[in-house]
Amino acid sequence: MIEQSSIETLKQRIDIVDIVGNYLELKRSGANFKAVCPFHDDTTPSLHVSPSKQIYHCFACGAGGDAIKFVMEYEKLTYPEAIEKIASMSNFALTYSRGGEERKPDKKILEQLNLFFTQNLDKTPEALSYLTQRGIGQSSIQKFEIGYAPASYATLNFLKQRFFARGEAIELGVIGINDNGNEYARFIERITFPIYAPSGRVVGFGGRTITNHPSKYINSPQSKVFNKSRLLYGYHLARESIMRSKKIIVCEGYLDVIMLHQAGFNEAVATLGTALTNEHIPLLTRGEPKVILSYDGDAPGIEAAFKASKLLSLHNINGGVVLFSGDMDPADMVQKGLIDKLNALYNSPKEFIEFCLEHIAGKYDLKDAHEKQKALEESIAYLRTLPSVLSYNYVGMLASMLGIRANLITLGTKRPIRSGASRGGFEDMLELSIVKTLLVKPNLIATVMDIIDTSMFKVHGEELSLLLDEQIEHPSLRRLLLLEEIKVYEESELIAALIPFLHLFYEEKLEKIKKNTQLDFDKKSFLFRKIRDIITRLRGGELVPYESFSAF
């Protein structure tokens, strides 16, 4: 963990003009500087940078903050990643917490080991021969820093000669200890592929055997700096292209990524020998690119594509699937010069939802009525996990696939779901989505709580109250975080969802006032006009501040 005092010292030393100037062309305007804003489609210099206040602000889109916020938004980095990026740009040495669980491993071991591996590649003809046979050029070897891990003793000697701490090397997965208590190198006689974090630091390695070892590929073991479920191979090299093209190609292997980059598909990345999971979503969706799954067309590849497509469509992520068949993966196609065909495939992927429906239908014998019914039920269950507008758009397609009339497909809405685990009653998906969004994005709480009140929630007022009381560890809220079917809204989506939610609340309030025989005429008329005005403003898309009518 980066020490807070170190962060504060860095903040005092950096100049926002220097930081922003590394990314944008700044022009002086009085005491400030101006630039074309990178956060919206700007045609005039709308972004102002103030050296005296050390902030930036766009007068068109409203983006703004300090130097760290700028790097976070521009590079799509987390806060710690942005701190490390700025420190690197400023030649500033950060300090990290030491002692107990807070000690940060010395990642210089990984950087030095990567250099050792790359130097070994030139001394290993059989490794170079393998890469040449696969069509990998020298420029790609240098770009991806491909190396070679020699015999175990050579790596161990290298670490000892450099006086790297044994404990650090074990913690980072560089060496292991066998049953006899002896040390051994994790990577032995393998071509190595350094794996980088999005911030641009080496955090681990992948290794490919060239000695017919039973394990063709291995990765660094899980550690404090290496979590293969949160990393994408090649992302640090692909990030700029991903942000520019708004597209990311997700492959299954290192060589696919390297060869695709070699052919100009610089948006290519790969998972690290694991299926796409929820943990990949934050990195995968940085910059909101279109996600293209580039998988093998064999049975395991198709099943992996199906699971990934379900996950991505559940999160309302735009994109599609490209499957490769005939023993030809992307790397093979690049090697054979089939670049135009590859380009055509990536420009017309099969949309996630269509792919999932076809996969489900393909599992059943649709000539059998009972099988067709099972296909229908599974397809409907899948569509009901999606946002309503999306699911209804695919009713006609599903009907055509199954050879049935569209009116036989009843999706309904995202109704309250049965909760056997909590109260044994029904749950309201919209209320839960609002709570979960505020739980995941607490910066929205102040805005939303000006508009709603716990009394508006018919089912989940308790969860909202727990959130507002900051009882984040309460089982009800922990459970909510684990329910994948509960959507986390973007800010714009949250606002769009609140309009009908508030509209229904005030319509019901109006109906109660109409039926209230205890109110005199003047008071009832006043409340009637007031609520009617609120409803009219809501219909116009305005979020109206909450006002209690409980006294009436």
C-alpha positions as CSV (number, residue, x, y, z in Angstrom):
1,M,0.0,0.0,0.0
2,I,1.3,3.4,-0.9
3,E,1.9,5.5,2.2
4,Q,-0.4,8.5,2.5
5,S,2.5,10.8,3.4
6,S,4.2,9.8,0.2
7,I,1.1,10.6,-1.9
8,E,0.8,14.0,-0.2
9,T,4.5,14.7,-0.9
10,L,3.9,13.8,-4.6
11,K,0.9,16.1,-4.8
12,Q,3.0,19.0,-3.5
13,R,5.8,18.4,-6.0
14,I,3.8,17.9,-9.2
15,D,2.4,20.7,-11.4
16,I,-0.9,20.1,-13.1
17,V,0.3,22.0,-16.2
18,D,3.2,19.6,-16.6
19,I,1.0,16.6,-16.1
20,V,-1.8,17.6,-18.5
21,G,0.7,19.0,-20.9
22,N,2.1,15.4,-21.3
23,Y,-1.2,14.5,-22.9
24,L,-2.7,17.6,-24.5
25,E,-1.4,20.7,-26.3
26,L,-1.9,23.5,-23.9
27,K,-2.1,27.2,-24.9
28,R,-1.8,30.0,-22.4
29,S,-5.0,32.1,-21.9
30,G,-4.3,34.8,-19.4
31,A,-3.3,33.3,-16.1
32,N,-4.5,29.8,-17.2
33,F,-4.1,27.4,-20.0
34,K,-6.6,26.0,-22.5
35,A,-6.9,22.8,-24.4
36,V,-9.4,20.8,-26.5
37,C,-11.2,18.6,-24.0
38,P,-10.5,14.8,-24.4
39,F,-13.5,13.8,-22.5
40,H,-16.2,14.8,-25.0
41,D,-16.4,15.6,-28.7
42,D,-14.8,19.1,-28.3
43,T,-14.2,21.3,-31.3
44,T,-13.0,24.4,-29.4
45,P,-10.7,24.6,-26.4
46,S,-13.2,24.1,-23.6
47,L,-10.8,22.6,-21.0
48,H,-9.2,25.2,-18.7
49,V,-6.1,24.3,-16.5
50,S,-5.3,26.6,-13.6
51,P,-1.7,26.5,-12.3
52,S,-2.6,28.6,-9.3
53,K,-5.5,26.3,-8.2
54,Q,-3.9,23.1,-9.5
55,I,-7.2,22.0,-11.1
56,Y,-8.7,21.5,-14.5
57,H,-12.3,22.1,-15.6
58,C,-14.2,21.7,-18.9
59,F,-16.8,24.4,-19.3
60,A,-18.6,22.3,-21.9
61,C,-18.9,18.8,-20.4
62,G,-18.1,19.6,-16.7
63,A,-15.2,17.2,-16.4
64,G,-12.7,18.4,-13.8
65,G,-10.5,17.7,-10.8
66,D,-6.8,17.7,-9.9
67,A,-3.8,16.1,-11.8
68,I,-4.5,12.7,-10.3
69,K,-8.1,12.8,-11.4
70,F,-7.0,13.8,-14.9
71,V,-4.7,10.9,-15.3
72,M,-7.3,8.5,-13.9
73,E,-9.9,9.6,-16.4
74,Y,-7.6,10.0,-19.4
75,E,-5.7,6.7,-18.9
76,K,-8.7,4.9,-17.3
77,L,-6.6,4.0,-14.2
78,T,-7.5,3.3,-10.6
79,Y,-6.4,5.8,-8.0
80,P,-3.3,3.8,-6.9
81,E,-2.4,3.1,-10.6
82,A,-2.6,6.9,-11.4
83,I,-0.4,7.7,-8.4
84,E,2.2,5.3,-9.6
85,K,1.9,6.6,-13.2
86,I,2.4,10.2,-12.1
87,A,5.3,9.2,-9.8
88,S,7.0,7.5,-12.8
89,M,6.4,10.6,-15.0
90,S,7.8,12.8,-12.3
91,N,10.8,10.6,-11.4
92,F,9.5,10.4,-7.8
93,A,10.1,7.4,-5.6
94,L,7.0,6.4,-3.7
95,T,7.2,4.7,-0.4
96,Y,5.1,1.8,0.7
97,S,3.9,0.5,4.0
98,R,6.1,-2.0,5.7
99,G,5.5,-4.6,8.3
100,G,2.9,-7.4,8.6
101,E,0.3,-7.6,5.9
102,E,0.9,-4.1,4.7
103,R,4.4,-4.7,3.3
104,K,4.6,-4.3,-0.5
105,P,6.7,-6.9,-2.3
106,D,9.7,-5.5,-4.2
107,K,8.6,-5.8,-7.8
108,K,12.1,-4.9,-9.0
109,I,12.7,-8.7,-8.8
110,L,10.2,-9.2,-11.5
111,E,11.6,-6.4,-13.6
112,Q,15.2,-7.7,-13.3
113,L,14.1,-11.3,-13.9
114,N,12.2,-10.2,-17.1
115,L,15.4,-8.6,-18.3
116,F,17.3,-11.8,-17.5
117,F,14.8,-13.8,-19.5
118,T,14.9,-11.5,-22.5
119,Q,18.7,-11.7,-22.6
120,N,18.5,-15.5,-22.4
121,L,16.3,-15.7,-25.5
122,D,19.1,-14.6,-27.8
123,K,21.3,-17.4,-26.3
124,T,18.6,-20.1,-27.0
125,P,18.4,-21.0,-30.7
126,E,15.7,-23.6,-30.2
127,A,13.4,-20.9,-28.6
128,L,14.1,-18.4,-31.3
129,S,13.4,-21.2,-33.9
130,Y,10.0,-21.9,-32.3
131,L,9.0,-18.2,-32.4
132,T,10.2,-17.9,-36.0
133,Q,8.2,-21.0,-37.0
134,R,5.1,-19.4,-35.4
135,G,5.6,-16.3,-37.6
136,I,6.6,-14.0,-34.7
137,G,8.9,-11.2,-35.9
138,Q,11.8,-9.6,-34.1
139,S,9.8,-6.4,-33.6
140,S,7.1,-8.3,-31.8
141,I,9.6,-10.1,-29.7
142,Q,10.9,-6.7,-28.5
143,K,7.5,-5.1,-28.2
144,F,6.1,-7.9,-25.9
145,E,9.5,-8.6,-24.3
146,I,9.4,-12.3,-25.0
147,G,12.2,-14.1,-23.2
148,Y,13.4,-17.6,-22.2
149,A,13.7,-19.1,-18.7
150,P,16.7,-21.4,-18.5
151,A,17.3,-24.4,-16.2
152,S,16.3,-23.9,-12.6
153,Y,19.8,-23.5,-11.2
154,A,20.6,-20.7,-13.6
155,T,17.6,-18.6,-12.5
156,L,18.4,-19.3,-8.8
157,N,22.0,-18.3,-9.3
158,F,20.9,-15.1,-11.0
159,L,18.6,-14.2,-8.0
160,K,21.4,-15.0,-5.5
161,Q,24.0,-13.0,-7.4
162,R,21.7,-10.0,-7.3
163,F,21.1,-10.5,-3.6
164,F,17.3,-10.6,-3.9
165,A,15.5,-11.6,-0.7
166,R,14.4,-15.2,-0.7
167,G,11.1,-14.3,1.0
168,E,10.3,-11.7,-1.6
169,A,11.1,-14.1,-4.4
170,I,8.8,-16.8,-2.9
171,E,6.0,-14.2,-2.3
172,L,6.1,-13.0,-5.9
173,G,6.0,-16.6,-7.2
174,V,9.5,-16.4,-8.7
175,I,10.7,-19.5,-6.8
176,G,9.0,-22.3,-5.0
177,I,9.9,-24.8,-2.3
178,N,9.5,-28.5,-2.9
179,D,8.5,-31.2,-0.4
180,N,12.1,-31.6,0.6
181,G,12.5,-27.9,1.5
182,N,14.6,-27.2,-1.6
183,E,14.2,-24.1,-3.8
184,Y,13.3,-24.3,-7.5
185,A,12.6,-21.8,-10.2
186,R,8.9,-21.6,-11.2
187,F,9.8,-21.2,-14.8
188,I,12.1,-23.8,-16.3
189,E,13.1,-24.1,-20.0
190,R,10.1,-22.1,-21.2
191,I,9.5,-19.2,-23.5
192,T,8.4,-16.4,-21.2
193,F,5.8,-13.7,-21.6
194,P,5.9,-10.9,-19.0
195,I,2.4,-10.0,-17.7
196,Y,1.9,-6.3,-16.9
197,A,-0.7,-4.6,-14.7
198,P,-2.6,-1.7,-16.4
199,S,-0.3,0.7,-14.7
200,G,2.6,-0.6,-16.7
201,R,4.5,-2.7,-14.0
202,V,5.5,-6.3,-14.4
203,V,3.5,-8.5,-12.0
204,G,4.1,-12.0,-13.3
205,F,4.9,-14.3,-16.2
206,G,3.4,-16.8,-18.5
207,G,5.5,-19.6,-19.8
208,R,5.3,-21.9,-22.8
209,T,7.3,-25.2,-22.8
210,I,9.5,-26.1,-25.8
211,T,10.6,-29.4,-24.2
212,N,7.2,-31.2,-24.4
213,H,6.4,-30.7,-20.7
214,P,2.9,-32.0,-19.9
215,S,1.9,-28.5,-18.9
216,K,2.1,-26.6,-22.2
217,Y,1.4,-23.2,-20.6
218,I,1.8,-22.1,-17.0
219,N,1.3,-18.7,-15.2
220,S,2.8,-17.1,-12.1
221,P,0.9,-18.3,-9.0
222,Q,-1.5,-16.1,-7.3
223,S,0.2,-13.4,-5.2
224,K,-0.4,-9.9,-3.7
225,V,0.5,-8.4,-7.1
226,F,-0.7,-11.2,-9.4
227,N,-4.4,-12.1,-9.8
228,K,-5.0,-13.7,-13.2
229,S,-8.8,-13.1,-12.9
230,R,-8.2,-9.3,-12.9
231,L,-5.5,-9.1,-15.6
232,L,-5.6,-9.2,-19.4
233,Y,-2.4,-10.1,-21.2
234,G,-1.2,-7.2,-23.5
235,Y,-3.6,-4.7,-22.0
236,H,-0.9,-2.2,-21.2
237,L,0.1,-2.2,-24.9
238,A,-3.4,-2.3,-26.2
239,R,-4.9,0.4,-23.9
240,E,-4.3,3.4,-26.2
241,S,-5.8,1.7,-29.2
242,I,-8.7,0.4,-27.2
243,M,-9.6,3.9,-26.0
244,R,-9.2,5.4,-29.5
245,S,-11.1,2.7,-31.5
246,K,-13.6,1.9,-28.7
247,K,-13.0,-1.8,-29.4
248,I,-11.3,-4.6,-27.5
249,I,-10.6,-8.1,-28.9
250,V,-10.4,-10.8,-26.2
251,C,-8.4,-13.8,-27.2
252,E,-7.5,-17.1,-25.5
253,G,-3.7,-17.1,-25.8
254,Y,-0.5,-15.1,-25.8
255,L,0.4,-16.0,-29.4
256,D,-3.0,-14.8,-30.7
257,V,-2.4,-11.4,-29.1
258,I,1.1,-11.1,-30.3
259,M,0.3,-12.1,-33.9
260,L,-2.8,-9.9,-34.0
261,H,-0.8,-6.9,-32.9
262,Q,1.8,-7.8,-35.5
263,A,-1.0,-7.6,-38.1
264,G,-2.2,-4.2,-36.8
265,F,-5.0,-5.4,-34.5
266,N,-3.6,-3.5,-31.6
267,E,-6.8,-3.8,-29.5
268,A,-6.1,-7.5,-28.8
269,V,-5.7,-8.8,-25.3
270,A,-6.1,-12.3,-23.7
271,T,-7.3,-13.9,-20.5
272,L,-4.6,-15.7,-18.6
273,G,-5.7,-19.3,-18.9
274,T,-9.0,-18.7,-17.1
275,A,-12.5,-18.0,-18.1
276,L,-13.9,-14.5,-18.3
277,T,-15.3,-13.6,-14.9
278,N,-16.9,-10.8,-13.1
279,E,-13.5,-9.7,-11.8
280,H,-12.5,-8.9,-15.4
281,I,-15.4,-6.6,-16.0
282,P,-13.9,-3.4,-14.5
283,L,-10.8,-3.6,-16.7
284,L,-12.6,-4.9,-19.7
285,T,-15.1,-2.0,-19.7
286,R,-12.6,0.9,-19.2
287,G,-13.5,3.5,-21.8
288,E,-16.7,1.5,-22.7
289,P,-15.3,-0.3,-25.7
290,K,-17.2,-2.8,-27.9
291,V,-16.0,-6.2,-26.7
292,I,-15.2,-8.9,-29.3
293,L,-14.7,-12.4,-28.1
294,S,-12.1,-14.2,-30.3
295,Y,-12.4,-17.9,-29.4
296,D,-11.6,-21.3,-30.9
297,G,-14.6,-23.0,-32.5
298,D,-14.1,-26.3,-30.8
299,A,-16.4,-27.5,-28.0
300,P,-14.5,-26.0,-25.1
301,G,-14.1,-22.7,-27.0
302,I,-17.8,-22.5,-27.8
303,E,-18.8,-23.3,-24.2
304,A,-16.4,-20.6,-23.0
305,A,-17.8,-18.1,-25.5
306,F,-21.3,-18.9,-24.3
307,K,-20.5,-18.4,-20.6
308,A,-18.6,-15.2,-21.4
309,S,-21.5,-13.9,-23.7
310,K,-24.0,-14.5,-20.9
311,L,-21.9,-12.6,-18.4
312,L,-21.3,-9.7,-20.7
313,S,-24.9,-9.4,-21.9
314,L,-26.0,-9.5,-18.2
315,H,-23.9,-6.4,-17.7
316,N,-25.4,-4.8,-20.8
317,I,-22.0,-4.7,-22.5
318,N,-22.0,-4.2,-26.2
319,G,-20.1,-6.6,-28.5
320,G,-20.1,-10.0,-30.1
321,V,-18.4,-13.3,-30.7
322,V,-16.1,-14.5,-33.5
323,L,-15.4,-18.3,-33.5
324,F,-12.5,-19.8,-35.4
325,S,-12.8,-23.3,-36.9
326,G,-10.9,-25.6,-39.2
327,D,-7.8,-25.7,-36.9
328,M,-7.2,-22.1,-37.7
329,D,-6.8,-19.6,-34.8
330,P,-6.1,-15.9,-35.2
331,A,-2.3,-16.5,-35.0
332,D,-2.5,-19.0,-37.8
333,M,-4.5,-16.7,-39.9
334,V,-2.0,-13.8,-39.5
335,Q,0.8,-16.2,-40.3
336,K,-0.9,-17.2,-43.5
337,G,-1.6,-13.6,-44.5
338,L,-5.4,-13.8,-44.1
339,I,-5.6,-10.3,-42.7
340,D,-8.5,-9.1,-44.8
341,K,-10.6,-12.1,-43.7
342,L,-9.7,-11.5,-40.1
343,N,-10.7,-7.9,-40.4
344,A,-14.0,-8.9,-41.9
345,L,-14.7,-11.3,-39.1
346,Y,-13.9,-8.8,-36.4
347,N,-16.1,-6.2,-38.1
348,S,-19.1,-8.4,-38.1
349,P,-19.2,-10.5,-34.9
350,K,-22.3,-12.3,-33.8
351,E,-24.0,-10.3,-31.1
352,F,-23.8,-11.8,-27.6
353,I,-27.6,-12.3,-27.2
354,E,-28.1,-13.8,-30.6
355,F,-25.1,-16.1,-30.0
356,C,-26.5,-17.2,-26.6
357,L,-30.0,-17.9,-28.0
358,E,-28.5,-19.9,-30.9
359,H,-26.3,-21.9,-28.5
360,I,-29.3,-22.7,-26.3
361,A,-31.5,-23.7,-29.2
362,G,-28.7,-25.9,-30.6
363,K,-28.6,-28.0,-27.4
364,Y,-32.1,-29.4,-28.1
365,D,-33.8,-31.4,-30.8
366,L,-36.3,-28.9,-31.9
367,K,-38.2,-31.5,-33.9
368,D,-39.3,-32.9,-30.5
369,A,-42.1,-30.9,-28.9
370,H,-40.8,-31.6,-25.4
371,E,-37.3,-30.6,-26.3
372,K,-38.5,-27.4,-28.0
373,Q,-40.4,-26.5,-24.8
374,K,-37.2,-26.9,-22.8
375,A,-35.3,-24.7,-25.3
376,L,-38.0,-22.1,-24.9
377,E,-37.9,-22.2,-21.1
378,E,-34.1,-21.9,-21.0
379,S,-34.1,-19.1,-23.6
380,I,-36.8,-17.1,-21.7
381,A,-35.0,-17.6,-18.4
382,Y,-31.9,-16.1,-20.1
383,L,-33.7,-13.2,-21.7
384,R,-35.3,-12.3,-18.3
385,T,-31.8,-11.6,-16.9
386,L,-31.4,-8.8,-19.4
387,P,-32.6,-5.2,-19.4
388,S,-36.3,-5.2,-20.6
389,V,-35.7,-3.2,-23.8
390,L,-33.0,-5.6,-24.9
391,S,-34.9,-8.8,-24.1
392,Y,-38.0,-7.7,-26.0
393,N,-35.9,-6.9,-29.1
394,Y,-35.0,-10.6,-29.4
395,V,-38.5,-12.1,-29.0
396,G,-39.0,-12.3,-32.8
397,M,-35.5,-13.8,-33.3
398,L,-36.2,-16.5,-30.7
399,A,-39.6,-17.3,-32.2
400,S,-38.0,-17.7,-35.6
401,M,-35.2,-20.0,-34.2
402,L,-37.7,-22.2,-32.5
403,G,-40.3,-22.1,-35.2
404,I,-43.1,-20.8,-33.0
405,R,-45.4,-17.8,-32.9
406,A,-44.0,-14.8,-31.1
407,N,-47.1,-14.4,-28.9
408,L,-46.1,-17.7,-27.2
409,I,-43.0,-16.0,-25.7
410,T,-44.0,-14.2,-22.6
411,L,-41.1,-12.4,-20.9
412,G,-43.1,-10.1,-18.7
413,T,-41.0,-7.4,-17.0
414,K,-38.1,-7.7,-14.6
415,R,-40.6,-8.6,-11.9
416,P,-39.8,-8.9,-8.2
417,I,-38.0,-12.1,-7.7
418,R,-38.6,-14.8,-5.1
419,S,-36.2,-14.6,-2.3
420,G,-35.9,-17.9,-0.5
421,A,-32.6,-16.8,1.2
422,S,-33.7,-13.7,2.9
423,R,-37.2,-12.9,3.9
424,G,-39.0,-15.6,2.0
425,G,-41.1,-12.9,0.2
426,F,-40.7,-11.0,-3.0
427,E,-38.0,-8.6,-3.8
428,D,-38.2,-5.5,-6.0
429,M,-35.5,-5.5,-8.6
430,L,-35.6,-1.7,-9.2
431,E,-35.3,-0.9,-5.5
432,L,-32.4,-3.4,-5.1
433,S,-30.7,-2.0,-8.2
434,I,-30.9,1.5,-6.7
435,V,-29.5,0.4,-3.4
436,K,-26.7,-1.7,-5.0
437,T,-25.7,1.2,-7.3
438,L,-25.4,3.5,-4.3
439,L,-23.5,0.8,-2.4
440,V,-21.0,0.4,-5.3
441,K,-20.9,4.1,-6.2
442,P,-21.2,6.0,-2.9
443,N,-20.4,9.2,-4.7
444,L,-24.0,9.2,-6.0
445,I,-25.6,9.0,-2.6
446,A,-25.8,12.8,-1.9
447,T,-27.4,13.4,-5.3
448,V,-29.9,10.6,-5.0
449,M,-30.9,11.2,-1.4
450,D,-32.0,14.7,-2.4
451,I,-34.6,13.1,-4.6
452,I,-35.8,10.0,-2.8
453,D,-36.5,8.9,0.7
454,T,-36.6,5.5,2.4
455,S,-40.4,5.9,2.8
456,M,-40.6,5.6,-1.0
457,F,-39.3,2.0,-0.9
458,K,-42.1,-0.5,-0.5
459,V,-39.9,-3.5,0.0
460,H,-36.3,-2.5,0.6
461,G,-36.4,0.6,2.8
462,E,-34.4,-1.4,5.4
463,E,-31.5,-2.0,3.0
464,L,-31.5,1.7,2.0
465,S,-31.4,2.7,5.7
466,L,-28.5,0.3,6.4
467,L,-26.6,1.9,3.5
468,L,-27.2,5.4,4.8
469,D,-26.2,4.3,8.3
470,E,-22.9,3.1,6.7
471,Q,-23.5,-0.5,7.9
472,I,-21.7,-1.8,4.8
473,E,-20.8,-5.1,6.5
474,H,-24.5,-5.9,7.3
475,P,-25.4,-9.4,5.8
476,S,-28.3,-7.9,3.8
477,L,-25.9,-5.6,2.0
478,R,-23.2,-8.2,1.6
479,R,-25.7,-10.5,0.1
480,L,-26.9,-7.8,-2.3
481,L,-23.3,-7.4,-3.6
482,L,-23.2,-11.1,-4.5
483,L,-26.5,-11.2,-6.4
484,E,-25.4,-11.0,-10.0
485,E,-28.9,-10.5,-11.3
486,I,-29.1,-7.1,-9.6
487,K,-27.8,-4.5,-12.0
488,V,-25.4,-1.6,-11.0
489,Y,-26.5,1.5,-13.0
490,E,-24.3,4.0,-14.6
491,E,-25.2,7.5,-13.4
492,S,-27.3,8.2,-16.6
493,E,-29.0,4.9,-16.2
494,L,-29.8,5.5,-12.6
495,I,-31.4,8.9,-13.4
496,A,-33.4,7.2,-16.2
497,A,-34.6,4.5,-13.8
498,L,-35.6,7.1,-11.1
499,I,-38.0,9.0,-13.3
500,P,-40.6,6.2,-13.6
501,F,-39.9,5.2,-10.0
502,L,-40.7,8.7,-8.7
503,H,-43.6,9.1,-11.2
504,L,-45.3,5.9,-9.8
505,F,-44.7,7.1,-6.2
506,Y,-46.3,10.5,-6.7
507,E,-49.2,9.0,-8.8
508,E,-50.0,6.7,-5.9
509,K,-49.6,9.6,-3.4
510,L,-52.1,11.6,-5.5
511,E,-54.6,8.7,-5.5
512,K,-54.4,8.5,-1.7
513,I,-55.1,12.3,-1.4
514,K,-58.1,11.9,-3.7
515,K,-59.5,9.2,-1.4
516,N,-58.7,11.0,1.9
517,T,-62.0,12.2,3.4
518,Q,-60.2,13.8,6.4
519,L,-58.7,16.6,4.4
520,D,-60.6,19.9,3.9
521,F,-61.1,21.2,0.4
522,D,-58.4,23.9,0.5
523,K,-55.7,21.6,1.7
524,K,-56.6,18.8,-0.7
525,S,-56.6,21.3,-3.6
526,F,-53.2,22.6,-2.6
527,L,-51.7,19.2,-2.3
528,F,-53.4,18.1,-5.6
529,R,-51.8,21.1,-7.5
530,K,-48.4,20.6,-5.9
531,I,-48.2,16.9,-6.7
532,R,-49.6,17.4,-10.2
533,D,-46.8,20.0,-10.7
534,I,-44.2,17.4,-9.6
535,I,-45.6,14.8,-11.9
536,T,-45.5,17.2,-14.8
537,R,-41.9,18.1,-14.1
538,L,-41.0,14.4,-13.9
539,R,-42.6,13.8,-17.3
540,G,-40.4,16.5,-18.6
541,G,-37.3,14.5,-17.4
542,E,-36.6,16.7,-14.3
543,L,-35.6,15.1,-11.1
544,V,-37.6,16.9,-8.4
545,P,-36.2,17.2,-4.8
546,Y,-38.1,15.0,-2.3
547,E,-40.8,16.7,-0.2
548,S,-42.6,14.8,2.6
549,F,-46.4,14.6,2.5
550,S,-46.6,12.3,5.5
551,A,-48.4,14.9,7.5
552,F,-51.3,14.5,5.2
